[in-house]
Amino acid sequence: MKCEGTVSVYIARRKFGFIMGAAPDFTRYFFHATQVKVGKPYVGAKCLFDIDPVREGANPSATDVEIVGGAL
């Protein structure tokens, strides 16, 4: 099942960013540009994504990210 979120940070030259998950937990998910399957990431973009298994000592990762635009 896809999760909903908003791109909160995206550094194009470094090709990574973070997605702020939707309520109620607002978890921050790391993503790399290679995981973006649809669209182009930008700060404020609404997106759908899957959650990668959590690695110890790291932010959870988002995979199969789909940028859907300004609103879900």
PLY file of the C-alpha trace (Angstrom):
ply
format ascii 1.0
element vertex 72
property float x
property float y
property float z
element edge 71
property int vertex1
property int vertex2
end_header
0.00 0.00 0.00
1.35 3.42 -0.98
1.90 6.05 1.71
1.20 9.75 1.19
3.63 12.56 1.88
5.18 15.85 0.82
8.72 16.49 -0.37
10.19 18.64 2.42
13.80 18.84 1.18
15.31 18.09 -2.22
18.92 18.80 -3.17
19.05 18.31 -6.95
22.84 18.52 -7.28
23.25 15.76 -4.66
20.21 13.81 -5.97
18.53 13.11 -2.64
15.90 14.53 -0.37
13.37 13.86 2.37
9.65 13.24 2.37
7.48 14.24 5.33
4.89 11.53 5.84
1.22 12.37 6.31
-0.57 12.63 9.66
-0.70 11.30 12.30
3.02 10.50 12.71
4.76 12.90 10.25
7.76 10.55 9.89
10.67 11.83 7.78
11.74 9.48 4.97
15.01 9.65 3.01
14.85 9.14 -0.76
17.38 9.11 -3.59
16.57 10.36 -7.10
16.97 6.81 -8.44
13.88 5.84 -6.41
11.65 8.41 -8.16
9.61 6.43 -10.69
7.13 9.13 -11.79
7.58 12.91 -11.97
10.32 15.28 -10.89
10.78 16.03 -7.17
10.56 19.57 -5.81
9.95 21.03 -2.36
6.22 21.01 -1.61
5.37 18.29 -4.14
2.80 15.75 -3.00
3.89 12.17 -3.51
3.06 8.51 -3.02
5.74 6.05 -1.92
6.51 2.68 -0.39
8.57 2.31 2.78
11.86 0.41 2.64
12.82 -1.65 5.72
14.37 0.54 8.42
18.15 0.39 8.76
19.55 0.75 12.26
20.65 4.32 13.01
19.19 5.78 9.81
16.04 7.49 8.63
13.54 5.11 7.07
13.81 5.13 3.28
11.14 5.74 0.66
11.11 3.66 -2.52
9.02 3.71 -5.71
8.31 7.42 -5.23
5.60 8.90 -7.47
5.35 12.70 -7.62
1.67 13.53 -8.10
1.82 17.34 -8.02
0.47 20.00 -5.73
-2.36 18.09 -4.03
-3.47 14.53 -3.39
0 1
1 2
2 3
3 4
4 5
5 6
6 7
7 8
8 9
9 10
10 11
11 12
12 13
13 14
14 15
15 16
16 17
17 18
18 19
19 20
20 21
21 22
22 23
23 24
24 25
25 26
26 27
27 28
28 29
29 30
30 31
31 32
32 33
33 34
34 35
35 36
36 37
37 38
38 39
39 40
40 41
41 42
42 43
43 44
44 45
45 46
46 47
47 48
48 49
49 50
50 51
51 52
52 53
53 54
54 55
55 56
56 57
57 58
58 59
59 60
60 61
61 62
62 63
63 64
64 65
65 66
66 67
67 68
68 69
69 70
70 71
